[in-house]
Amino acid sequence: MLNESDRAHPVTINLSGMVHFFIGMAVILVHPLWGSLLEVIVSLMGIGFMLKGALLIAIPKVIMKSNNATVARLPKVGAGFLAMSAYLAYAAFFAA
């Protein structure tokens, strides 16, 4: 599936873009806080979701082709997301 991502169905790509965009907009509208590191991370994640959704809708072929280049970096990116998730969980439940 990862090797055939440039031939994905256009409706699926646009639907994914709309979902990313709406999730990002919801986070931005509900969480416009920039006081602490935790608030900044959540707000930046919302902005990232919104930008990815907008790019998937506007230029889907370019974005899907760039996904093939990032498959080799997937374990490193996954470790980064795991570390960020651990920090967010600790900060939200134990440090507050």
Contacts in CASP RR format, 6 or more apart in sequence:
PFRMAT RR
TARGET T0000
AUTHOR 0000-0000-0000
METHOD contacts of the structure
MODEL  1
MLNESDRAHPVTINLSGMVHFFIGMAVILVHPLWGSLLEVIVSLMGIGFM
LKGALLIAIPKVIMKSNNATVARLPKVGAGFLAMSAYLAYAAFFAA
2 67 0 8 1.000
2 68 0 8 1.000
2 71 0 8 1.000
3 68 0 8 1.000
5 64 0 8 1.000
5 67 0 8 1.000
5 68 0 8 1.000
6 61 0 8 1.000
6 64 0 8 1.000
6 65 0 8 1.000
6 68 0 8 1.000
8 64 0 8 1.000
10 60 0 8 1.000
13 56 0 8 1.000
13 60 0 8 1.000
13 64 0 8 1.000
14 56 0 8 1.000
14 57 0 8 1.000
14 60 0 8 1.000
16 53 0 8 1.000
16 56 0 8 1.000
17 52 0 8 1.000
17 53 0 8 1.000
17 54 0 8 1.000
17 56 0 8 1.000
17 57 0 8 1.000
18 53 0 8 1.000
18 57 0 8 1.000
19 53 0 8 1.000
20 49 0 8 1.000
20 50 0 8 1.000
20 52 0 8 1.000
20 53 0 8 1.000
20 56 0 8 1.000
21 49 0 8 1.000
21 50 0 8 1.000
21 53 0 8 1.000
21 54 0 8 1.000
21 56 0 8 1.000
21 57 0 8 1.000
23 46 0 8 1.000
23 49 0 8 1.000
24 46 0 8 1.000
24 47 0 8 1.000
24 48 0 8 1.000
24 49 0 8 1.000
24 50 0 8 1.000
25 50 0 8 1.000
27 42 0 8 1.000
27 43 0 8 1.000
27 45 0 8 1.000
27 46 0 8 1.000
27 49 0 8 1.000
27 50 0 8 1.000
28 43 0 8 1.000
28 46 0 8 1.000
28 47 0 8 1.000
28 50 0 8 1.000
31 39 0 8 1.000
31 42 0 8 1.000
31 43 0 8 1.000
31 46 0 8 1.000
32 43 0 8 1.000
33 39 0 8 1.000
33 42 0 8 1.000
33 43 0 8 1.000
34 40 0 8 1.000
34 43 0 8 1.000
37 91 0 8 1.000
38 88 0 8 1.000
38 91 0 8 1.000
38 92 0 8 1.000
41 84 0 8 1.000
41 88 0 8 1.000
42 88 0 8 1.000
52 63 0 8 1.000
55 62 0 8 1.000
55 63 0 8 1.000
56 63 0 8 1.000
70 77 0 8 1.000
END
